[in-house]
């Protein structure tokens, strides 16, 4: 906890969210977990930014039918908006216990949902480019990473519950709670790092393969400028989220109310702005516009074309023509050999 001069406090009194409801001489702002009153202007700006990006993501997702991605990212943005509304309330009263809990829960949960959007995206990138170049089946990316990411969140929630139940008097239980939280954060960094490693490995293999065989399946999409912008946006969002997670490890390493947690500028730059940048990139570089292969409608359209063309070939064969099998439409060429992996959920 923050260093507080207890000599000026009433005997047996200690400032906490249970004993204080507003800033006063015996309940100074330095005694709060954050140790400061959050900056009102910054938190209003960030809350509006997350709300705006959430609405943009949800609107484009419903319009272009990139449902899974858009719902996950929009939900993350909305939670972040709620969290920063909590910090706006804390700027008015740093001893608002409900606002403190609201911002803690929402700001921890929000980025986890944004990460789920990234995990869903990689699956469709692999399917649309060239599934054969991936070391694992495309469907396994979300099957592994989404539950793993949610598990990290559950671990952090358990740690928070243990720490909250300990109170300030049972220091040993409080330390165990902090350690559980740290384990969840470290695991999240490991999961995010593994995802980045697999994604990077796949992109390296794709680059090498397309350089050696410029005309192979998926090369048209790989050369598409919009798709390249989309990839850069996903990479920027990934980097911002990774920076945020690493900061969280340092922030929690010293326990509640340590000097890093009580340094507002670090939080604003490495937490608030990093997640805001990630959400902004995902909203402005929406897959519905830059990567339409991820759209539910587009995948159904491509599948329908393939079936229709296959039916024509069979009829021609029955009339005495030589059966050539299903021909490949331009969209199928861009999608690569992994079209069998296509599912209708994002």
C-alpha positions as CSV (number, residue, x, y, z in Angstrom):
1,X,0.0,0.0,0.0
2,X,1.0,3.6,-0.3
3,X,3.1,5.2,2.4
4,X,0.6,7.0,4.7
5,X,1.3,8.9,7.9
6,X,-0.9,7.0,10.4
7,X,0.0,9.3,13.3
8,X,-2.6,11.8,12.1
9,X,-5.4,9.2,11.8
10,X,-7.9,8.2,14.6
11,X,-6.8,5.2,16.7
12,X,-7.6,1.9,14.9
13,X,-8.7,3.7,11.7
14,X,-7.2,2.8,8.4
15,X,-8.4,4.4,5.1
16,X,-10.0,1.9,2.7
17,X,-12.9,1.6,0.4
18,X,-14.9,0.2,3.3
19,X,-14.1,3.1,5.7
20,X,-13.9,6.0,3.2
21,X,-16.5,7.3,0.8
22,X,-14.8,10.6,-0.2
23,X,-11.5,12.4,0.0
24,X,-10.9,14.1,3.3
25,X,-8.1,14.7,5.8
26,X,-8.3,11.2,7.2
27,X,-9.1,9.7,3.7
28,X,-6.4,11.2,1.5
29,X,-6.2,10.3,-2.2
30,X,-2.7,8.8,-1.7
31,X,-4.3,6.1,0.5
32,X,-6.3,4.7,-2.5
33,X,-5.1,1.8,-4.5
34,X,-4.3,4.0,-7.5
35,X,-2.8,6.7,-5.3
36,X,-4.1,9.5,-7.5
37,X,-7.3,11.0,-9.0
38,X,-7.4,9.9,-12.7
39,X,-7.2,12.8,-15.2
40,X,-10.7,13.8,-16.2
41,X,-9.9,15.0,-19.7
42,X,-7.8,12.0,-20.7
43,X,-10.3,9.5,-19.5
44,X,-13.2,11.2,-21.2
45,X,-11.2,11.2,-24.5
46,X,-10.3,7.5,-24.1
47,X,-13.9,6.5,-23.2
48,X,-15.3,8.3,-26.2
49,X,-12.6,6.8,-28.4
50,X,-13.5,3.2,-27.3
51,X,-17.2,3.9,-27.7
52,X,-16.7,5.3,-31.2
53,X,-14.5,2.4,-32.3
54,X,-17.0,-0.1,-30.8
55,X,-19.9,1.4,-32.8
56,X,-17.9,1.5,-36.0
57,X,-16.8,-2.1,-35.6
58,X,-20.3,-3.3,-34.8
59,X,-21.9,-1.4,-37.7
60,X,-19.4,-2.6,-40.3
61,X,-19.6,-6.1,-38.9
62,X,-23.3,-6.2,-39.3
63,X,-23.2,-4.6,-42.7
64,X,-20.4,-6.8,-44.1
65,X,-21.4,-9.8,-42.0
66,X,-18.0,-10.4,-40.3
67,X,-20.0,-11.4,-37.3
68,X,-17.5,-13.3,-35.0
69,X,-14.7,-10.8,-35.4
70,X,-16.9,-7.8,-35.1
71,X,-18.8,-9.0,-32.0
72,X,-15.7,-9.9,-30.2
73,X,-13.8,-6.6,-30.9
74,X,-16.9,-4.5,-30.4
75,X,-17.6,-6.1,-27.1
76,X,-14.0,-5.5,-26.0
77,X,-14.4,-1.8,-27.0
78,X,-17.6,-1.4,-25.1
79,X,-16.1,-3.0,-22.0
80,X,-13.1,-0.6,-22.3
81,X,-15.5,2.3,-22.6
82,X,-17.3,1.2,-19.4
83,X,-14.0,0.9,-17.7
84,X,-12.9,4.4,-18.5
85,X,-16.3,5.7,-17.5
86,X,-15.4,4.2,-14.2
87,X,-12.1,6.2,-14.2
88,X,-14.0,9.3,-15.0
89,X,-16.1,8.8,-11.9
90,X,-12.9,8.1,-9.9
91,X,-11.6,11.5,-11.1
92,X,-14.5,13.1,-9.3
93,X,-14.2,10.9,-6.2
94,X,-11.2,8.7,-5.9
95,X,-12.9,6.8,-3.0
96,X,-15.8,5.6,-5.2
97,X,-15.5,1.9,-4.5
98,X,-18.0,0.8,-7.2
99,X,-16.3,2.9,-9.8
100,X,-12.9,1.4,-8.8
101,X,-14.3,-2.2,-9.2
102,X,-16.0,-1.3,-12.5
103,X,-12.8,0.0,-14.1
104,X,-10.7,-2.9,-12.8
105,X,-13.0,-5.6,-14.2
106,X,-13.8,-3.9,-17.5
107,X,-10.3,-2.8,-18.4
108,X,-8.9,-6.3,-17.6
109,X,-11.6,-8.1,-19.6
110,X,-11.8,-5.8,-22.7
111,X,-8.4,-6.6,-24.3
112,X,-9.0,-10.3,-23.9
113,X,-12.0,-10.0,-26.2
114,X,-10.1,-7.9,-28.7
115,X,-7.4,-10.7,-28.8
116,X,-10.2,-13.2,-29.7
117,X,-10.9,-11.1,-32.8
118,X,-7.2,-11.5,-33.9
119,X,-7.3,-15.2,-33.3
120,X,-10.4,-15.6,-35.5
121,X,-8.8,-13.5,-38.2
122,X,-5.7,-15.7,-38.6
123,X,-7.8,-18.7,-39.5
124,X,-9.4,-17.0,-42.4
125,X,-6.1,-15.5,-43.6
126,X,-4.6,-19.0,-43.8
127,X,-7.7,-20.4,-45.6
128,X,-7.8,-17.6,-48.1
129,X,-4.1,-17.5,-49.0
130,X,-2.9,-21.1,-48.9
131,X,-3.8,-23.6,-46.2
132,X,-1.1,-26.1,-47.3
133,X,1.6,-23.7,-46.2
134,X,0.3,-23.6,-42.6
135,X,2.0,-26.0,-40.1
136,X,-1.4,-26.7,-38.5
137,X,-5.0,-26.9,-39.8
138,X,-6.6,-23.4,-40.0
139,X,-9.6,-24.5,-37.8
140,X,-7.2,-25.3,-35.0
141,X,-6.1,-21.6,-34.5
142,X,-9.3,-20.4,-32.8
143,X,-9.9,-23.9,-31.3
144,X,-6.7,-23.5,-29.3
145,X,-6.2,-19.8,-28.8
146,X,-9.7,-18.7,-27.9
147,X,-10.1,-21.1,-25.0
148,X,-6.5,-20.4,-23.9
149,X,-7.2,-16.7,-23.8
150,X,-10.4,-17.1,-21.9
151,X,-8.5,-19.4,-19.4
152,X,-6.0,-16.6,-18.8
153,X,-8.9,-14.3,-17.9
154,X,-10.5,-16.9,-15.6
155,X,-7.2,-17.3,-13.7
156,X,-6.9,-13.5,-13.3
157,X,-10.5,-13.4,-12.0
158,X,-9.8,-16.1,-9.5
159,X,-6.7,-14.3,-8.3
160,X,-8.6,-11.1,-7.9
161,X,-11.3,-12.9,-5.9
162,X,-8.7,-14.4,-3.6
163,X,-7.0,-11.0,-3.1
164,X,-10.3,-9.2,-2.5
165,X,-11.4,-11.9,0.1
166,X,-8.1,-11.5,1.9
167,X,-8.6,-7.8,2.7
168,X,-5.7,-5.8,4.1
169,X,-5.2,-7.7,7.3
170,X,-4.5,-11.2,5.9
171,X,-1.3,-10.4,4.0
172,X,-0.3,-14.0,3.1
173,X,-3.6,-14.7,1.3
174,X,-3.3,-11.3,-0.4
175,X,0.1,-12.3,-1.7
176,X,-1.3,-15.6,-3.0
177,X,-4.1,-13.7,-4.8
178,X,-1.5,-11.4,-6.4
179,X,0.6,-14.4,-7.5
180,X,-2.5,-16.0,-9.2
181,X,-3.2,-12.8,-11.0
182,X,0.4,-12.6,-12.1
183,X,0.2,-16.2,-13.4
184,X,-2.8,-15.4,-15.5
185,X,-1.1,-12.3,-17.0
186,X,2.1,-14.2,-17.7
187,X,0.1,-17.0,-19.3
188,X,-1.7,-14.5,-21.5
189,X,1.6,-13.1,-22.7
190,X,2.8,-16.7,-23.5
191,X,-0.4,-17.4,-25.4
192,X,-0.2,-14.1,-27.3
193,X,3.5,-14.8,-28.0
194,X,2.7,-18.3,-29.4
195,X,0.0,-16.8,-31.6
196,X,2.5,-14.2,-32.9
197,X,5.1,-16.9,-33.5
198,X,2.7,-19.1,-35.6
199,X,1.4,-16.2,-37.5
200,X,4.9,-14.9,-38.2
201,X,6.1,-18.3,-39.3
202,X,3.1,-18.7,-41.7
203,X,3.7,-15.3,-43.3
204,X,7.4,-16.1,-43.8
205,X,6.5,-19.4,-45.4
206,X,3.9,-17.6,-47.6
207,X,6.4,-14.9,-48.6
208,X,9.0,-17.4,-49.6
209,X,6.6,-19.7,-51.5
210,X,5.0,-16.8,-53.5
211,X,8.4,-15.4,-54.3
212,X,9.5,-18.8,-55.7
213,X,6.2,-19.4,-57.5
214,X,4.5,-16.1,-58.3
215,X,1.5,-17.8,-60.0
216,X,0.6,-20.3,-57.3
217,X,-2.9,-20.2,-55.7
218,X,-3.3,-17.3,-53.3
219,X,-0.8,-15.1,-55.0
220,X,-3.4,-12.7,-56.3
221,X,-4.8,-12.0,-52.8
222,X,-1.2,-11.7,-51.5
223,X,-0.5,-8.9,-54.0
224,X,-3.7,-7.1,-53.3
225,X,-3.0,-3.6,-51.8
226,X,-6.1,-3.7,-49.5
227,X,-5.1,-7.1,-48.1
228,X,-1.6,-5.8,-47.4
229,X,-3.0,-2.8,-45.5
230,X,-5.2,-5.2,-43.5
231,X,-2.2,-7.3,-42.6
232,X,-0.2,-4.3,-41.4
233,X,-3.2,-3.2,-39.3
234,X,-3.5,-6.6,-37.7
235,X,0.2,-6.6,-37.0
236,X,0.0,-3.1,-35.4
237,X,-2.9,-4.2,-33.2
238,X,-1.0,-7.3,-32.1
239,X,2.1,-5.3,-31.2
240,X,0.0,-2.8,-29.2
241,X,-1.8,-5.6,-27.3
242,X,1.5,-7.3,-26.5
243,X,3.0,-4.1,-25.1
244,X,0.0,-3.7,-22.9
245,X,0.2,-7.2,-21.6
246,X,3.9,-6.8,-20.8
247,X,3.2,-3.6,-19.0
248,X,0.5,-5.4,-16.9
249,X,3.2,-7.9,-15.7
250,X,5.4,-5.1,-14.5
251,X,2.4,-3.3,-13.0
252,X,1.3,-6.3,-10.9
253,X,4.8,-7.5,-10.0
254,X,5.0,-5.3,-6.9
255,X,1.4,-6.1,-5.7
256,X,-1.5,-3.7,-5.3
257,X,-0.7,0.0,-4.9
258,X,2.9,-0.4,-6.0
259,X,4.8,2.6,-7.5
260,X,4.1,1.5,-11.1
261,X,0.4,1.1,-10.5
262,X,0.3,4.6,-8.9
263,X,2.1,6.2,-11.9
264,X,-0.7,7.5,-14.1
265,X,1.4,8.5,-17.1
266,X,2.6,4.9,-17.5
267,X,-0.9,3.6,-17.3
268,X,-2.2,6.1,-19.9
269,X,0.6,5.4,-22.4
270,X,1.1,1.7,-22.0
271,X,-2.4,0.6,-21.1
272,X,-5.0,3.1,-22.3
273,X,-3.4,4.2,-25.6
274,X,-2.0,0.8,-26.5
275,X,-5.5,-0.8,-26.4
276,X,-7.1,2.2,-28.0
277,X,-4.6,2.1,-30.9
278,X,-5.3,-1.7,-31.3
279,X,-9.1,-1.1,-31.3
280,X,-8.7,1.9,-33.7
281,X,-6.7,-0.2,-36.2
282,X,-9.2,-3.0,-36.1
283,X,-12.1,-0.6,-36.6
284,X,-10.6,1.5,-39.4
285,X,-9.1,-1.5,-41.2
286,X,-12.3,-3.6,-41.0
287,X,-12.0,-7.0,-42.7
288,X,-15.4,-6.4,-44.3
289,X,-13.8,-3.7,-46.6
290,X,-10.1,-4.8,-46.8
291,X,-10.5,-8.6,-46.5
292,X,-13.9,-9.5,-47.9
293,X,-13.0,-13.2,-48.0
294,X,-13.7,-13.1,-44.3
295,X,-17.3,-12.1,-44.9
296,X,-20.0,-14.6,-44.4
297,X,-21.8,-13.6,-47.6
298,X,-18.6,-13.8,-49.6
299,X,-17.8,-17.3,-48.5
300,X,-21.3,-18.5,-49.3
301,X,-21.1,-16.8,-52.7
302,X,-17.7,-18.4,-53.5
303,X,-18.9,-21.8,-52.3
304,X,-22.1,-21.5,-54.4
305,X,-20.0,-20.6,-57.5
306,X,-17.9,-23.7,-57.0
307,X,-20.9,-26.0,-56.7
308,X,-22.6,-24.4,-59.7
309,X,-19.5,-24.8,-61.9
310,X,-19.2,-28.4,-60.7
311,X,-22.7,-29.2,-61.7
312,X,-22.2,-27.8,-65.2
313,X,-19.1,-30.0,-65.7
314,X,-21.0,-33.1,-64.7
315,X,-23.8,-32.3,-67.1
316,X,-21.4,-31.8,-69.9
317,X,-19.7,-35.1,-69.1
318,X,-23.1,-36.8,-69.2
319,X,-23.7,-35.4,-72.7
320,X,-20.5,-36.9,-74.1
321,X,-18.1,-34.2,-73.1
322,X,-14.9,-35.0,-71.3
323,X,-15.3,-34.6,-67.5
324,X,-12.8,-32.0,-66.3
325,X,-14.1,-31.7,-62.7
326,X,-15.0,-28.4,-61.0
327,X,-13.3,-25.5,-62.6
328,X,-11.7,-22.8,-60.5
329,X,-13.3,-19.4,-60.3
330,X,-11.1,-16.3,-59.7
331,X,-12.3,-16.0,-56.1
332,X,-11.4,-19.7,-55.6
333,X,-7.9,-19.1,-56.9
334,X,-7.4,-16.3,-54.4
335,X,-8.7,-18.4,-51.6
336,X,-6.2,-21.2,-52.1
337,X,-6.4,-25.0,-51.6
338,X,-7.9,-24.6,-48.1
339,X,-11.4,-24.0,-49.2
340,X,-12.5,-27.2,-47.6
341,X,-11.8,-25.6,-44.3
342,X,-14.4,-22.9,-44.8
343,X,-17.0,-22.6,-42.1
344,X,-19.7,-20.0,-41.8
345,X,-18.8,-18.5,-38.5
346,X,-16.2,-15.8,-38.2
